[in-house]
Amino acid sequence: MAKRKTKYVCHECGYESAKWMGKCPGCNNWNTFIEEIEVTGGRHKQSFQTGARSVGKPEKITSIETKEEPRITTTMKEFNRVLGGGIVPGSLVLIGGDPGIGKSTLLLQISSHLADKQLPVLYISGEESTKQTKLRADRLGVKTGLLYVLAETNLMDIANQIEAVKPSFVVIDSIQTIFREEVSSAPGSVSQVRECTSELMKLAKTNGIPIFIVGHVTKEGAIAGPRLLEHMVDAVLYFEGERHHTYRILRGVKNRFGSTNEMGIFEMKEEGLREVLNPSEIFLEERSQGAAGSTVVASMEGTRPVLVEIQALISPTAFGNPRRMATGVDHNRVPLLMAVLEKRVGLMLQNQDAYIKVAGGVKLDEPAIDLAIAVSIASSFRDQPTKPDDIFIGEVGLTGEIRRVSRIEQRVQEAAKLGFKRVICPKNNLDGWTTPDNIEVIGVNSVQEALNLGVSR
């Protein structure tokens, strides 16, 4: 006879408690505990195995036989890049994004591409009927016969249909609408999301079927539900972008089968998403020539270099405390670099408002963009533009030195491909490789040297 008891679960991190608490000891967030009914004494959960060997018996790592399984590739090269080269059979991938950003459109297009390659695909929608999914498919031009659509929210019925159809690719849209009958809490709760994801992982690993699940996001931009959900899946993808703009960014946050922080660029059209193969040209196409406060940096997004424009606006403050605002970069980095410019270069910035923006809506978080931000600030403060064919790369230290960055060769090659004539980078990065013939690479040791080359008085 199953027993029922009440417990409280944090919907941010999954921490469980026998009583309600205002602050979660696990993640230190306030007012995150939700009351749930736990059923004990029920049937024991079955484990699953991923191969012919028995589960629970230790094996020598040297005796385990492995083989390289081919990835499932789509016609979207940007999508394959973010996943590390394609879809891995038996993987469980979580994709999140704001409502209306295009998650369902992207997955329906991917499903259509795989079905065109004679791979059966099962698209399970818990939020729309089959007719509504059909309307979207007609708009996207989906005309394949191997794409099966199912409107269902019961996990056991979904598992039965997966066993019956035996698809090569499964999409669950979305995980917050799926429920398991053995769990008494409502769909979308911490227990339901955790149990349903665990069962889907079992189906994916046992049958070798890649499963993509869509997750709603909170107002802070994080995927709704327990943080444990992101640890359970093999890869976590975020679909970013403004709904009022056409460009979308698919970013890999976690990937067990490839590099993280990979980025794919898509453009939203009336007929669906279209991939952007050269994002650097898109980010620089509207750059103003001869404008003070504008510089270009070669930033690494995963394994690909991307050229992005960084803009700065420095103006005298009208208040007692000057404002420091940043979009696309860490706001704590702006006052740090301004302090370095004031102390090491002699720029009087303590009574100036500073506004920093990364053009194109891209978010940059690597240290190699420090020099470009510093040059942009100095250029706007002196009202002197930088040369339009210059690239600035380097990490700025607190003593004003320019420190070494990674993958300088790929950054320089991307700059040369787009027609830039000069790269100003750390001097320690000049050894061990050959610079291209059509671009000049200048090494600097300090911020002062970089400003003397890039921003004239």
C-alpha positions as CSV (number, residue, x, y, z in Angstrom):
1,M,0.0,0.0,0.0
2,A,1.6,3.3,-1.1
3,K,1.9,6.0,1.5
4,R,1.5,9.8,0.8
5,K,3.5,12.4,2.6
6,T,4.1,16.1,2.0
7,K,7.5,17.5,1.1
8,Y,8.8,20.9,-0.1
9,V,11.1,21.1,-3.1
10,C,13.1,24.1,-4.4
11,H,12.1,24.7,-8.0
12,E,15.5,26.3,-8.7
13,C,17.9,23.5,-7.6
14,G,15.7,20.6,-6.5
15,Y,16.6,20.7,-2.8
16,E,14.1,18.8,-0.7
17,S,13.0,19.6,2.8
18,A,10.4,18.2,5.2
19,K,9.1,21.7,6.0
20,W,8.8,25.0,4.2
21,M,11.8,27.4,4.4
22,G,12.0,31.0,3.1
23,K,15.6,30.6,1.9
24,C,16.9,27.5,0.1
25,P,20.1,26.1,1.7
26,G,21.1,24.6,-1.7
27,C,21.1,27.7,-4.0
28,N,20.5,30.5,-1.4
29,N,17.4,31.8,-3.3
30,W,14.4,33.1,-1.5
31,N,10.7,31.9,-1.8
32,T,11.5,29.0,-4.1
33,F,10.0,26.1,-2.1
34,I,6.9,24.4,-3.6
35,E,4.7,21.9,-1.7
36,E,4.5,18.5,-3.3
37,I,2.9,15.2,-2.4
38,E,5.4,12.3,-2.4
39,V,4.1,8.7,-2.9
40,T,6.3,6.1,-1.1
41,G,6.1,2.4,-1.1
42,G,5.2,2.1,-4.8
43,R,6.8,0.0,-7.4
44,H,10.6,0.2,-7.6
45,K,12.1,2.1,-10.5
46,Q,13.8,-0.1,-13.1
47,S,17.3,0.7,-14.2
48,F,18.3,0.6,-17.8
49,Q,21.4,-0.5,-19.7
50,T,23.1,1.0,-22.7
51,G,24.6,-2.1,-24.2
52,A,24.8,-5.9,-24.1
53,R,26.9,-6.0,-20.9
54,S,25.2,-6.4,-17.6
55,V,24.7,-3.4,-15.3
56,G,26.3,-3.3,-11.9
57,K,29.4,-5.3,-12.5
58,P,32.7,-3.4,-12.5
59,E,34.8,-3.8,-15.6
60,K,38.4,-2.9,-16.4
61,I,38.5,0.2,-18.5
62,T,41.1,-1.4,-20.8
63,S,38.7,-4.3,-21.5
64,I,35.7,-2.1,-22.5
65,E,35.2,-2.2,-26.3
66,T,34.1,1.0,-28.0
67,K,33.3,2.0,-31.5
68,E,32.8,5.3,-33.1
69,E,29.2,5.8,-33.9
70,P,28.5,8.1,-36.9
71,R,26.6,11.3,-36.1
72,I,23.3,12.2,-37.7
73,T,24.0,15.4,-39.7
74,T,21.4,17.8,-40.9
75,T,21.5,20.2,-43.9
76,M,22.0,23.1,-41.4
77,K,25.7,23.4,-40.9
78,E,25.3,25.9,-38.1
79,F,23.1,23.4,-36.1
80,N,25.7,20.7,-36.7
81,R,28.4,23.0,-35.5
82,V,26.7,23.8,-32.2
83,L,26.2,20.1,-31.4
84,G,29.9,19.3,-32.2
85,G,29.5,17.9,-35.7
86,G,25.9,16.5,-35.7
87,I,23.4,14.6,-33.6
88,V,24.8,11.8,-31.5
89,P,22.6,8.7,-31.4
90,G,21.1,8.1,-28.0
91,S,21.7,11.6,-26.8
92,L,19.2,13.7,-24.8
93,V,19.4,17.4,-25.7
94,L,17.6,20.3,-23.9
95,I,16.8,23.4,-25.9
96,G,15.5,26.5,-24.1
97,G,14.5,30.1,-25.1
98,D,12.0,32.8,-24.7
99,P,8.4,32.2,-25.9
100,G,8.0,33.0,-29.6
101,I,11.8,33.0,-30.3
102,G,11.6,30.1,-32.8
103,K,12.3,26.9,-30.9
104,S,9.5,24.9,-32.4
105,T,10.2,26.3,-35.8
106,L,13.9,25.2,-35.6
107,L,13.1,21.7,-34.4
108,L,10.3,21.2,-37.0
109,Q,12.8,22.3,-39.7
110,I,15.4,19.9,-38.4
111,S,12.8,17.1,-38.2
112,S,11.9,17.8,-41.9
113,H,15.5,17.6,-43.0
114,L,16.1,14.3,-41.2
115,A,12.8,12.9,-42.7
116,D,14.0,13.9,-46.1
117,K,17.0,11.7,-45.5
118,Q,14.6,8.7,-45.1
119,L,14.9,8.8,-41.3
120,P,11.6,8.4,-39.5
121,V,10.9,11.3,-37.0
122,L,8.3,11.6,-34.2
123,Y,7.3,15.1,-33.3
124,I,5.4,15.1,-30.0
125,S,3.6,18.3,-29.1
126,G,2.0,18.9,-25.7
127,E,1.0,22.4,-26.4
128,E,-0.5,22.3,-29.8
129,S,-2.9,20.0,-31.7
130,T,-1.8,18.1,-34.7
131,K,-3.7,20.5,-37.0
132,Q,-1.8,23.5,-35.5
133,T,1.5,21.7,-36.1
134,K,0.4,20.9,-39.6
135,L,-0.3,24.6,-40.3
136,R,3.3,25.5,-39.2
137,A,4.6,22.7,-41.3
138,D,2.8,24.0,-44.4
139,R,4.3,27.5,-43.7
140,L,7.8,25.9,-43.6
141,G,7.2,23.9,-46.7
142,V,7.4,20.5,-45.0
143,K,6.2,17.8,-47.4
144,T,7.8,14.6,-46.2
145,G,5.9,11.4,-45.4
146,L,8.3,10.2,-42.7
147,L,7.5,12.9,-40.2
148,Y,5.0,11.7,-37.6
149,V,3.1,14.1,-35.4
150,L,1.6,13.2,-32.0
151,A,-0.4,15.5,-29.6
152,E,0.1,13.8,-26.2
153,T,1.1,14.6,-22.7
154,N,1.0,11.2,-21.0
155,L,4.5,9.9,-20.7
156,M,3.5,6.2,-20.8
157,D,1.5,6.8,-24.0
158,I,4.5,8.6,-25.5
159,A,6.8,5.7,-24.6
160,N,4.4,3.2,-26.2
161,Q,4.3,5.2,-29.4
162,I,8.1,5.5,-29.5
163,E,8.3,1.7,-29.2
164,A,5.7,1.3,-32.0
165,V,7.0,3.8,-34.5
166,K,10.7,3.2,-33.8
167,P,11.8,6.7,-34.9
168,S,15.4,7.8,-35.6
169,F,14.7,11.2,-34.0
170,V,12.2,12.4,-31.3
171,V,11.1,15.9,-30.3
172,I,9.3,16.6,-27.1
173,D,7.6,20.1,-27.1
174,S,7.7,20.8,-24.2
175,I,8.9,19.0,-21.1
176,Q,6.8,21.2,-18.8
177,T,3.6,19.7,-20.3
178,I,4.5,16.0,-20.0
179,F,3.3,14.2,-16.9
180,R,3.8,10.7,-15.4
181,E,0.8,9.1,-13.7
182,E,2.8,7.6,-10.8
183,V,3.7,11.2,-9.7
184,S,0.8,13.0,-8.1
185,S,2.1,16.5,-8.6
186,A,0.9,18.7,-11.5
187,P,2.6,18.8,-14.9
188,G,5.5,21.3,-14.9
189,S,6.4,20.8,-11.2
190,V,9.8,19.8,-10.0
191,S,9.0,16.2,-9.5
192,Q,7.2,15.8,-12.8
193,V,10.0,17.4,-14.8
194,R,12.6,15.4,-13.1
195,E,10.8,12.0,-13.4
196,C,9.8,12.6,-17.0
197,T,13.3,13.6,-18.0
198,S,14.7,10.5,-16.3
199,E,12.3,8.3,-18.2
200,L,13.1,10.0,-21.5
201,M,16.8,9.5,-20.8
202,K,16.2,5.8,-20.3
203,L,14.4,5.6,-23.6
204,A,17.1,7.5,-25.4
205,K,20.0,5.4,-24.0
206,T,18.3,2.1,-24.3
207,N,17.0,2.4,-27.8
208,G,19.8,4.6,-29.2
209,I,17.3,7.3,-30.2
210,P,18.3,11.0,-30.0
211,I,15.6,13.0,-28.1
212,F,15.3,16.7,-28.1
213,I,13.2,18.3,-25.4
214,V,12.0,21.9,-25.3
215,G,12.2,23.7,-22.0
216,H,10.4,27.0,-21.0
217,V,12.5,29.7,-19.5
218,T,12.0,32.0,-16.5
219,K,11.9,35.8,-16.6
220,E,15.6,35.8,-15.7
221,G,16.4,33.8,-18.8
222,A,17.1,30.4,-17.1
223,I,15.4,27.2,-18.0
224,A,12.4,26.7,-15.8
225,G,12.3,23.8,-13.4
226,P,15.1,22.3,-11.2
227,R,18.7,23.0,-12.1
228,L,19.1,19.3,-11.9
229,L,17.5,19.1,-15.3
230,E,20.5,20.6,-17.0
231,H,22.8,18.1,-15.3
232,M,20.7,15.1,-16.4
233,V,20.8,15.8,-20.2
234,D,23.8,15.4,-22.5
235,A,23.6,18.9,-24.0
236,V,21.9,22.2,-23.2
237,L,21.3,24.7,-26.0
238,Y,19.9,28.2,-25.6
239,F,18.1,30.0,-28.4
240,E,18.6,33.7,-28.0
241,G,17.7,36.9,-29.8
242,E,15.2,39.7,-29.8
243,R,11.7,38.8,-31.1
244,H,11.6,42.2,-32.9
245,H,14.8,41.4,-34.8
246,T,15.4,38.8,-37.5
247,Y,18.6,37.2,-36.2
248,R,18.7,34.3,-33.7
249,I,21.7,32.8,-31.9
250,L,21.8,29.1,-30.9
251,R,24.4,28.8,-28.2
252,G,25.7,25.6,-26.7
253,V,26.0,25.9,-22.9
254,K,26.8,22.3,-22.1
255,N,27.8,19.5,-24.5
256,R,29.2,16.1,-23.6
257,F,30.0,15.3,-27.2
258,G,31.6,18.6,-28.3
259,S,33.0,21.9,-27.3
260,T,30.9,24.3,-25.3
261,N,30.1,28.0,-26.1
262,E,29.7,27.1,-29.8
263,M,27.4,29.6,-31.5
264,G,25.2,29.2,-34.6
265,I,23.6,32.2,-36.3
266,F,20.1,32.0,-37.9
267,E,17.9,34.6,-39.7
268,M,14.2,34.4,-39.2
269,K,12.4,34.5,-42.5
270,E,8.7,34.1,-43.5
271,E,9.4,30.5,-44.7
272,G,11.4,29.7,-41.5
273,L,14.9,29.9,-40.2
274,R,17.8,30.4,-42.6
275,E,21.4,29.8,-41.4
276,V,24.0,32.6,-41.6
277,L,27.3,31.0,-42.7
278,N,29.5,34.1,-42.2
279,P,28.2,36.0,-39.1
280,S,31.2,38.4,-39.1
281,E,29.8,40.1,-42.2
282,I,26.4,40.4,-40.6
283,F,27.7,42.0,-37.4
284,L,29.9,44.5,-39.3
285,E,27.6,45.4,-42.3
286,E,26.1,48.5,-40.6
287,R,29.3,49.8,-39.0
288,S,29.8,53.6,-39.3
289,Q,33.0,54.7,-41.0
290,G,35.0,57.4,-39.2
291,A,32.9,57.3,-36.0
292,A,34.7,57.8,-32.7
293,G,34.3,55.1,-30.1
294,S,34.0,52.2,-32.5
295,T,36.5,49.3,-32.7
296,V,36.4,45.7,-34.0
297,V,37.5,42.7,-32.0
298,A,38.0,39.0,-33.1
299,S,36.2,37.0,-30.4
300,M,36.2,33.2,-30.2
301,E,32.8,31.6,-29.9
302,G,33.6,28.0,-29.3
303,T,36.0,27.0,-32.1
304,R,35.0,29.7,-34.5
305,P,36.3,33.3,-34.6
306,V,33.7,36.0,-35.0
307,L,34.4,39.7,-35.7
308,V,32.2,42.0,-33.7
309,E,32.0,45.8,-33.3
310,I,32.3,47.3,-29.8
311,Q,30.9,50.8,-29.4
312,A,31.6,53.2,-26.6
313,L,30.0,56.6,-25.7
314,I,31.8,58.7,-23.1
315,S,30.1,62.0,-22.1
316,P,30.4,64.3,-19.1
317,T,28.0,63.3,-16.3
318,A,25.2,65.5,-15.0
319,F,25.0,63.8,-11.7
320,G,27.2,63.3,-8.7
321,N,28.0,59.7,-9.5
322,P,28.9,58.9,-13.1
323,R,26.9,56.1,-14.8
324,R,28.5,52.9,-16.1
325,M,26.3,50.8,-18.4
326,A,27.2,47.9,-20.6
327,T,25.2,45.7,-23.1
328,G,26.7,42.5,-24.3
329,V,29.7,42.4,-21.9
330,D,30.0,42.1,-18.2
331,H,29.1,45.4,-16.6
332,N,31.8,44.9,-14.0
333,R,34.5,45.0,-16.7
334,V,33.8,48.6,-17.7
335,P,34.7,50.4,-14.5
336,L,37.8,48.1,-14.2
337,L,39.1,49.1,-17.6
338,M,38.2,52.8,-17.0
339,A,40.3,52.7,-13.8
340,V,43.2,51.2,-15.7
341,L,42.9,54.0,-18.4
342,E,42.8,56.6,-15.7
343,K,45.7,55.3,-13.7
344,R,48.1,54.0,-16.4
345,V,47.3,56.3,-19.3
346,G,46.2,59.5,-17.6
347,L,42.6,59.8,-19.0
348,M,40.4,61.8,-16.6
349,L,37.3,59.5,-16.7
350,Q,36.0,59.9,-13.2
351,N,33.5,62.6,-14.1
352,Q,32.4,60.9,-17.3
353,D,29.4,58.6,-18.1
354,A,30.3,55.5,-20.0
355,Y,28.0,53.4,-22.2
356,I,29.4,50.2,-23.8
357,K,27.5,48.2,-26.4
358,V,28.3,45.1,-28.5
359,A,26.6,45.6,-31.9
360,G,24.4,42.8,-33.1
361,G,23.1,41.6,-29.8
362,V,26.0,39.2,-29.2
363,K,27.2,38.5,-25.6
364,L,31.0,38.4,-25.2
365,D,32.6,37.1,-22.0
366,E,36.2,36.2,-22.9
367,P,39.1,38.3,-21.7
368,A,40.5,38.9,-25.2
369,I,37.9,41.7,-25.7
370,D,39.5,43.9,-23.0
371,L,41.8,45.9,-25.3
372,A,39.0,46.6,-27.8
373,I,36.8,48.0,-25.0
374,A,39.6,50.1,-23.7
375,V,40.4,51.5,-27.2
376,S,36.7,52.3,-27.7
377,I,36.5,54.2,-24.5
378,A,39.7,56.2,-25.3
379,S,38.5,56.9,-28.8
380,S,35.2,58.3,-27.6
381,F,36.8,60.3,-24.8
382,R,39.3,61.9,-27.2
383,D,36.7,62.1,-30.0
384,Q,39.2,60.6,-32.3
385,P,38.1,57.6,-34.5
386,T,40.2,54.5,-34.9
387,K,41.3,53.3,-38.4
388,P,38.4,51.3,-40.0
389,D,40.7,48.4,-41.0
390,D,42.2,47.8,-37.5
391,I,41.5,44.9,-35.2
392,F,42.3,45.0,-31.5
393,I,42.8,41.8,-29.5
394,G,44.2,41.3,-26.0
395,E,43.6,41.0,-22.3
396,V,44.3,44.1,-20.2
397,G,45.9,43.6,-16.8
398,L,45.5,46.0,-13.8
399,T,49.1,47.3,-14.4
400,G,48.2,48.2,-18.0
401,E,50.0,45.3,-19.6
402,I,48.5,43.4,-22.6
403,R,48.4,39.7,-21.9
404,R,48.5,36.7,-24.2
405,V,45.2,35.3,-25.6
406,S,44.3,31.9,-27.1
407,R,44.0,30.9,-30.8
408,I,45.5,34.1,-32.2
409,E,46.1,32.5,-35.5
410,Q,42.4,31.7,-36.2
411,R,41.5,35.3,-35.2
412,V,44.0,36.8,-37.5
413,Q,43.0,34.6,-40.4
414,E,39.3,35.6,-40.0
415,A,40.3,39.3,-40.0
416,A,42.4,38.9,-43.1
417,K,39.5,37.0,-44.9
418,L,37.2,40.0,-44.3
419,G,39.7,42.6,-45.6
420,F,41.2,44.1,-42.5
421,K,44.7,45.4,-42.9
422,R,46.2,45.5,-39.4
423,V,45.9,43.5,-36.1
424,I,47.1,44.9,-32.8
425,C,47.6,42.1,-30.4
426,P,49.8,41.0,-27.4
427,K,53.5,40.8,-28.3
428,N,53.8,37.5,-26.6
429,N,51.4,36.0,-29.2
430,L,53.7,36.6,-32.2
431,D,55.9,33.6,-31.7
432,G,55.4,30.1,-33.1
433,W,53.2,30.8,-36.2
434,T,53.4,32.6,-39.5
435,T,51.2,35.6,-40.2
436,P,49.2,35.9,-43.4
437,D,50.8,38.0,-46.2
438,N,47.8,40.3,-46.7
439,I,47.6,41.6,-43.1
440,E,50.0,43.3,-40.7
441,V,50.2,42.0,-37.2
442,I,51.7,44.4,-34.6
443,G,52.5,43.3,-31.0
444,V,52.1,45.6,-28.1
445,N,53.1,45.3,-24.4
446,S,50.9,47.9,-22.8
447,V,47.6,49.8,-23.3
448,Q,49.6,53.0,-23.9
449,E,51.3,51.4,-26.9
450,A,48.0,50.2,-28.3
451,L,46.4,53.7,-28.0
452,N,49.4,55.3,-29.6
453,L,48.9,53.0,-32.6
454,G,45.1,53.0,-32.8
455,V,43.9,56.4,-31.4
456,S,45.8,59.6,-32.2
457,R,45.5,62.6,-30.1
